[in-house]
Amino acid sequence: MGLLAELIGSGFFSTPKELGSVRQALEEQGHFYPVTTLSPLMLRLVRRKELRRLKDGKRWTYVG
C-alpha cells in the first residue's frame, strides 16, 4: 500500500492508468506483484477516495 501511495504522491495517476500500467510501474521499481494482488488494493484506495475509478470501454482505469 505504501508503494501505491508513493505513486499517487509522484503524480503517476494524473492521467488515467490501467491496472497493467500500475503493475509495470511497480516492476520498474523492483517490486513484482500479480494483478490479482493489486486489484483489491486499488479498490481499497478508491473506497478511501484517494483514487477514482473510471470505466474505459471494458476496462477500469484509475486516476487521482
Contacts in CASP RR format, 6 or more apart in sequence:
PFRMAT RR
TARGET T0000
AUTHOR 0000-0000-0000
METHOD contacts of the structure
MODEL  1
MGLLAELIGSGFFSTPKELGSVRQALEEQGHFYPVTTLSPLMLRLVRRKE
LRRLKDGKRWTYVG
1 41 0 8 1.000
1 44 0 8 1.000
1 45 0 8 1.000
3 26 0 8 1.000
3 29 0 8 1.000
3 31 0 8 1.000
4 22 0 8 1.000
4 41 0 8 1.000
4 42 0 8 1.000
4 45 0 8 1.000
5 50 0 8 1.000
7 13 0 8 1.000
7 22 0 8 1.000
7 25 0 8 1.000
7 26 0 8 1.000
8 45 0 8 1.000
8 50 0 8 1.000
8 51 0 8 1.000
8 64 0 8 1.000
12 22 0 8 1.000
12 25 0 8 1.000
13 51 0 8 1.000
13 62 0 8 1.000
13 63 0 8 1.000
13 64 0 8 1.000
14 63 0 8 1.000
14 64 0 8 1.000
15 63 0 8 1.000
16 54 0 8 1.000
16 56 0 8 1.000
16 61 0 8 1.000
16 62 0 8 1.000
16 63 0 8 1.000
17 25 0 8 1.000
17 61 0 8 1.000
17 62 0 8 1.000
17 63 0 8 1.000
18 56 0 8 1.000
18 59 0 8 1.000
18 60 0 8 1.000
18 61 0 8 1.000
18 62 0 8 1.000
19 35 0 8 1.000
19 38 0 8 1.000
19 39 0 8 1.000
19 42 0 8 1.000
19 59 0 8 1.000
19 60 0 8 1.000
19 62 0 8 1.000
20 35 0 8 1.000
22 38 0 8 1.000
22 42 0 8 1.000
22 62 0 8 1.000
23 33 0 8 1.000
23 34 0 8 1.000
23 35 0 8 1.000
23 38 0 8 1.000
26 32 0 8 1.000
26 33 0 8 1.000
26 38 0 8 1.000
42 51 0 8 1.000
42 53 0 8 1.000
42 62 0 8 1.000
43 53 0 8 1.000
45 51 0 8 1.000
45 62 0 8 1.000
46 52 0 8 1.000
46 53 0 8 1.000
46 62 0 8 1.000
50 64 0 8 1.000
51 62 0 8 1.000
51 63 0 8 1.000
51 64 0 8 1.000
52 62 0 8 1.000
52 63 0 8 1.000
52 64 0 8 1.000
53 60 0 8 1.000
53 61 0 8 1.000
53 62 0 8 1.000
54 60 0 8 1.000
54 61 0 8 1.000
54 62 0 8 1.000
54 63 0 8 1.000
55 61 0 8 1.000
END
